[in-house]
Amino acid sequence: MGCFACFDGGNKQQRKEQEKLASAEARARAAEAAQKRQEQFENSAAGRAARAQMQGMAKQSANTNKGEAVLKVLLFFF
């Protein structure tokens, strides 16, 4: 069996290359599908609501520390 292992070397290499190519194509298709789903979500009512919520949270976090500087201390008692 060890003698015949060298005869399959080219076929094995070709199979690996085909698998690599197929894998790259699958990743590209998956990325395109994910991009399409993302665009559909952003254009949906839920997507618009999520975007508005994120903008509101960002605006709120920007305004939370406008007053005096506050030192917050967390104490642990064992």
N, C-alpha and C positions, 0 to 999 in steps of 0.2 A: 504494500500500500504506500509506503514511503517513496518508492520509486516513481509513482504516478502523480505525486503531489505537484511536481514542477510543471506538468502538462496543463494544469488548470490555472496557472498563475495569470495568464492573459485574460481568461474568462472572468476570473475573480476580480481582477482590476477593472475590467469593463463593467461588471455588475456594480461595483462600488461607485464608479463614476455615474452610472445611470441612477443609482439610488440617491447620490448627492444632488444630481440635477432634478430629480423628482421631488426631493425634499425642499430644495430651493424654490421650485415652482409652487409647491403646496404652501410654503411660508408666504410667498408673494400673493397667492390667492387669498389666504387668511388675512393678510394685512389689508388688502383691498376690501374684503368683506367687512372687516372691523371699521375701516374708514367710512364705508357706506352706512353701516349701522350708527356710527357716531353722528354723521351728518343728518340722518333721519331723526335721531333723538333730539339733536339741537333744533331741528325745525318743528318738532312736535310741541304740543302744549306742555307736556311734562318737562321737556328740555328747556323751554322758555322759563317755566316756573323755577326750575333748578338754577338757571343762570341768574334770575332775579334774586333768589335767596342767597346765592353766593355773593352777589354784589352788595346786598344788604348787610351780610355778615362782615364783608370787608370794610364797608363804610362804618359799621358799628365798632369794629376793632380799631379802626384808625382814630375814632373819636373817644375811646375809653380813657386814654391817658393824657387828656388835654389839661387837666387840673394840676393840682400840686403833686409833687413827687411823693410817692408813698412807698415805704419799705414794708414788704410783706414777709413775715417770718413764719415758718412752719415748725412747730415744736412737736417732738416725739417724746413721750414719756414711757419708759420701760418699767 
